[in-house]
């Protein structure tokens, strides 16, 4: 079986401007909801940690989502080639909606991690499918503009998520930071089904089993378990368990071996690979854009982990206030995404836009390295603006560049690879950020506080409210938190500069 099989639905059908104006809002709504889901809990994390007594494993609320979101990316493109874009999108939205319902019903950390992992399967698939669908229905000349507008939807989701999550957490509890997504998923499915164009039935006469046999299940499972076995010990190393413990060493080795097996399957044995080797033969520029996504994901998700913790645990803001202070980043992201999309379509070049984004990200990281317990609000806002420009100049423009330097037949798998590497960077960055924070807190507070208390402090400032602490002890905790967050930012900045 090869890629000329009629079971594969390579689906480019460029639509008229009139049809695009009807269909594009459906895709924008879906993308908006998926990012709303990803960021709404950022300002709810301290409350979640306090309620479920999660402790130092708080980073796994985000990391469990990112692990599955990462693992679904490569297989996702192929599934949409086989089953069609609309069916794949409907399935992904449904999974995300059900998972959010289960998240809100969780009563233990394990239930929450498992439910967020399920949500990651749905949201991760959505992110790739929307981008693939846009590429299907637009021309190369239109693509920069429409990807730019999609960046506005992403920015709105990123921006409104923390605000809505914070408001709901304060008003009715953290569970509603998950539940409010469910009715939005129903609306999105109804809208998509009603406007999506009918595809030519290229696979009539084939049974569902024939389609399933095309999927590279061995590669998919090897990548899923390989990623999980690497990220679990990274998140726990140095805090919950020693880096030299047998469990940590075994998981790291097993994860590395499984990822090696995955590459061997894809490059040598798979009949219809999730990761074709030819994707890396388009040239040096395309390869740079491919691997830059690891750092983009690391920094993007690292910000979503660091900023709410700084604003709430160091500055003492409530979830609503923390969400409001993240709005400058998000508004700038949305404006920049729209403007860069138009600019790329006008000048036909994407490199200057990406370079500007990289420079702004370095400046923002330098600013965050100087955050302390009394940093002026205006300084936080300025840093947020630079972060927003960086995201707007990176997320969508990089994908436009990848499409410009590759063949149409690889659009789905290349989008999957791009999202895979971005989410892998995000998952790695989030888990390492959690580990760095826990280690710094433990080193600086172990002479004064018990390990159990430090584990709680690593995830939630809410724990301070129930403790009889002196002003000196509270100041010590705040300083340790500040140093931990600075350490996270410093590591991210160094990686970006070296790259």
N, C-alpha and C positions, 0 to 999 in steps of 0.2 A: 504494500500500500504506500503510495507516495502522495505528494501534495497536489497532484492533478486529479485526485479522486473527486467524483461528483458529490461525495458526502460533505466536502468542505465548502462552506458558504462564504467565499471572499465577496464581500457585499458592497462594493462601491457603486452608489447610484446618486450622482450629484443632483440636487433638487433646485428648483427655482427659488428665487428670493421670497416669493409669496409663501411657498410651502415651508421654507426654512423659518419664517416668522411664526408659523404655527407649531412646528416641531421643536425648535430650539428652546422655547420656554419650558417644555417638558423635561428636556435634558438638564437645563439649568436648575430646575426645581429639585430634581433627583440629586444632582451634585451638591446643591445647597443643603439638603437634608442630611446627606452622608457626612459632610463636614460639621454640620450642627451637632450631629450625634457624637462625633469624635471629640469636640471641644467643650460641649456643655458640661461635662463632668469635671473639667479642670478646676473650676472654683468650688466644686463640691467635694473634692478629695479629702480635705481635712475633716469634714463632717462625716464622710463615709468611713474614714479610718477610725474615728472616735466611736462611731456607732457599732461597727463590726469588729473593733479591736484588731485591726490589721497590723499595726506596728510598722516595722522596717520593711515589710513586703508591699508597702503602698505602691511602689513603682510598678508592681505587677498588675494593677488595675489597668494601666495603660499598656504595659508590655505584653500582657496576654492578648489584648486586642491587636497589637502590632505584629505579634508572632504569626497569628493566623491570617491577618491581612497581608503579610509578606508572603506566606506560603501559598496563598491562593492566586497570586498574581500571574505566575508562569502558566499554570493550567487554565487560568481564566480566559486568556486569549484564544486558546485552542477550543475550549468548550463553546465559545461564542461563534467560532468558525463552523463548528459542527452543528450546533442547535439553533443558531440565529441570535441576533442582537436582542430582539424584543423579549424572547423567551428567557434569555440569560438575565436581562435586566429585571424582569418581573420576579424571577427566582431570587436574585440578590436582594432586592428591596424587601421581599417577604421575609427572608432570613433575618435581615437587620431589624425589622419590626418585631418579630417574635422574640429575638434575643433581648431587645430592650425591655419587653414585657417581663422576661425572666430576670433581668438585672434588677428591676425594681422590686421583685419578689424575693430576692436573695436575703438569706438570714445568716449566712456564714461567709467568710472570705473565699473559701473554695467554690461555693456556688456562684459568687460574684465573678471570680476569675474565669470560671467555665462559661458563664453567660457572656462575658465580654469577649471571650475567645470566639464564641459563636457569632457575635456581632461583627467581629473582625472579618470573618468569612464573607459576610454580606457587604459590608462597607468597602472592603478591599476590592471585591469584584466590581462594585459600582464605579469606583474611581477609574478603573481601567476601561470598563465598558462604555462609559460616557465619552471618554476621549477617543476610543475607537469609533464609536458611532458618529461623532462629529467629523472625523476624518473620512468616513464613508460618504457623508452627504454633502461635503463641501469640496471645493477645488483648492489647489495649493495656494492660489492667490487669496482666497477668502479665509484660509485657515488661521492665519495670524490674528485677524480681526475677531473671529468667533472664539478662538482660544482665549483671547484677551478678555472678551465679555464673560466667558466662563470663569475666568479668574476673579471677576467681580462677585460672582455667585459663591465662589470658594471663600473670598474675603468676608462676605456677609455671614456665611456659615461659621467661619472662624471667629468673627467678631461678636455676633449675637449669641453664639453658644455659651461663652463664659458668663455673659450678662443674664441670659435666661436661666442658666443653671444656678447662678448665684441667687437670683430672685426667688426661684422655686425652692431652693434649699432653705432660704430664710423664712419663706412664707408658709410652705406646706411640707417641707422635708426633702431630703436628698433623693428619695425614690422617684419623685416626679421629674427630676432631671433626666431620667431615663424614659418614663412613661409618656411624656408629652410628644416624643418622637413617633409613637405608634400610629395615631390618627393621621399624621403627616404622610406616613408610608402608604396608607390606604388611598389618600388623595393622589399621591404621585403615581401609583399603579393605575388608577382609573384614568388619569389624564394621559399617561403614556399609551395605554391600550387603545384609547379613542383616537389618537392622532398619528400613531406610527404607521408609515406606509406599508402596504402589503408586499412582502418579498416574493420573488419568484420561487416556487417550490422545487429547488434544485435536487432535493433528496427524496422525491416521491418514490414509493416502492421499497424503501429501506426501513427496517424495523429499528426500534430504539436500541436493541442489543447491538446491531451493526454499528451504530454511532458510538456507543459506549466502548466498543472494542478498539476504536481509533485512539482513545485517550491513553496517554503514556502514564499509566497508573504507577508503575514502578518508580519512575522519575519523580512523580508528584509526592509519593509517600517518602522517598528518600530525602527530598528537600524539606518537607514538613518536619520530620523527626530530627533531621540534621540541624535545622535552625533552632528548634525547641531545646535540643540537648546542648547547644552552645549558649543560648541566652539564659537558661535557668541557672546554671552555676555562676554566670557573670553577675546576675542580679543578687545572688546570695553570697558570693565570695568576699571574705574579709569581714562580714557582718554576721549573718546567720550561721555560716560555716567557714572554716579556714580554706584558703586557696590551696593548701597542700593536703586537704582531706581526701581520702580515697574516692568519695562520691563525686567531689568536684573534678578531680583529675580524670576519672572514668568518663564522666559525661562530656567533658571537653574533648577528650580523645575520640569518643564515639561520635560526637557531633561532627568533628573534622573529617572522620572516615566516611560518614554518611554523605557529607557534601561532596567529597571526592568521588564516591560511588555515583552520586547524582550526575556529576559532570561526565563521568565515563559513560553512563547510560545515554546521556543526551548527545554526546559527540561521536559515539561509536555504535550503539546498539539500537536506539529507539527508531522505529520506522517513521513516526511522525513526532519529532522531538519538541518538547516544550521550549527548549533553548537551542535552536539551530546554531551550529558553529559559524555559519556564514554571517551571522549578525555582527561578528567581530572583524569582518574582512572588508567593511565599507570604507575604512580609512582611519587615519589618526584622529581627525577632528571628531568623527562620530564616536570613536572609542572614548575620547576625553569627555564628551557629553554624557555617554552612558555611565561612566564610573563617577562623574561629578555628583550623580544623584545620591550616592552613599552619604556624602558630606552634607548635601542639601537636606536629606531626611534627618540626619543626626542633629543639625543645628535647628531645623524647623521644629521638630518634636521636643528637642531639648529646651527650647524657649517655652513651649507649652507646659513643660514639667517644672521649670525653674521659676518663672515669673509668678504664678499663683502662690507658690510656697513662699517666695520672698515677700510678696505683698501682704500675705496673711500671717505668716509665722514670724517674720522679722518686723514688719511695719504695723502689725496688729489690725489690719483692715478686715472688714467683714466680706463675705463672698460677693455681695453686690458691688461694693466699692472696688474690690480687686478686679471684677469683670469690667467695670467702667474704665479703670486705668489701662486696660488692655485694648480699649477701643481705638486709640490713636494708631496703634500698629495695624489694626485690622482695616480701618478706614483708608489709611495710606496704601495698604496692600491692594484694596479694591480699586482705588483710583489709578495706582501704578499699573495694575494688570490691564485695565481698559486702555490706558494710554500706550503701553508698550505693544499691545496687540495691534492697535491702529498704526503705530510707528513701524513695526516690522512689516506690515502689509504695504506701507507706503514706500519704504526704502529698500525692502527686499533683503535686509540683513538682520541677523539676530545676535551676532557676537558682541557688538558694542553694548547692547542691553544687558547681556549676561555679565559682562565685565563690570559694568556699573553696579549691578546687584552684588557681586562678590566684594567690591570695595566697600559698599555700605554695610555689608554684614561684618566685615572686620572692624569698622568704626563702631558699630553697635556693640560688638563683643568687648572692645576696649572700654566703652562706656559702662557696661555691666560689671566689668572687673573693678570699677571704682564705686559700686553701690555699697552703702553702709546703712546703719540703723536710722540715720537722719537725712538721707539723700533727698534733696528738694524734689517736689512733685514735677516741676517743669523739666528737670533733668531726666526723670523717668519717661516723661512724655516724648522728649527729644529722641531718646534712645529707641523708644517704640516706633517713632516715625522712620528712623533709619532701618529698623528691622522690617517694617512694612514695605519699604522700597525694595529691600533685598528680596523678600519673598515674591513680590510682584514681578521682579526682573529675573526670577529664577525658575519657578515652578512650570509655568506654561511656555515661556520662550525656549527652554531646554527641549521640550517635546516638539515644538515647531522645528527646531534645528535637527532633531533626530529624523523627523519625517522628511525633511528636505534632503537629507543625505542618504536615504534608503529607498528600497523598492516598495510598491504598494502591497505586494503579496506578504510582506513581513510586518505590515502595520500592526496587526493584532499582537503578534508575539513580541515585537519590539516595544510596544506599549507595556506589555506584561513585564518584560525585562526591566524597563525603566522604573516602573512602579515597585517591582520586586526589590531592586537595589535601593530605591529611596526609602521604602518601608523597612528594609533590613538595616539601613543606616539609622532610621528612627527607632527601631526596636533595640538595637545595640546601644544607641546613645541614651535612650531612656533607662535601660537597665543599668548601664555603667554609671549614669548620673545618680541613680538611687544608691548604688553601691558606694560611690565616692562620698555622697552626703552622709551616709550611715557611718562610714569609716572615719570621716573628719569629726563627726559628733562624738563617736566613741572615744577617739584619741583625746579630744579636748575636755570631755566631761566625765571620763571614767574615774577620775580621782575624787569626784564629788557625788555622782549619782550612780544608781545601780544599772546594770546592763538592760534590765527589763524596762526601766523608765526611759533610758536612752532610745530603745527600740520604738517606744511610743512617740517620743519627741521627733524621731526621724520622719514621721508621717503626719503628725497633727499638732498644731498649736492649741487645739481644743483641750488637750490634756492638761495644759497649764492652768486652766480655769478651775480644775478640780483639785489642785495641789496647793499645799500651804508652803509657798516659796517666798523667800525674802527678795527684796528688790535686787540685791547683789546677785542672787542665783538666777533670777530672770534675765538680768543683763548678761550674765555668763552664757546662758543658753542662746540668747539673741546673737551674741558675738560669734559663737560656734556655728550657728546657722549661716550667718553672713560669710564666714570663712569657707564653709562647705559649698555654698552656692558659687562663690568666687572660684573655687577649685574646679567646679564643673565647667564654668564659662572659659577658664584658662585653657583647659584641655581641648575644648571644641575649637577655640581660636587658633591654637597651635596647629591642629590638624588641617584647618582650612588654609592657613598661610603656607604650610609646607606643600600642600597640594598645588 
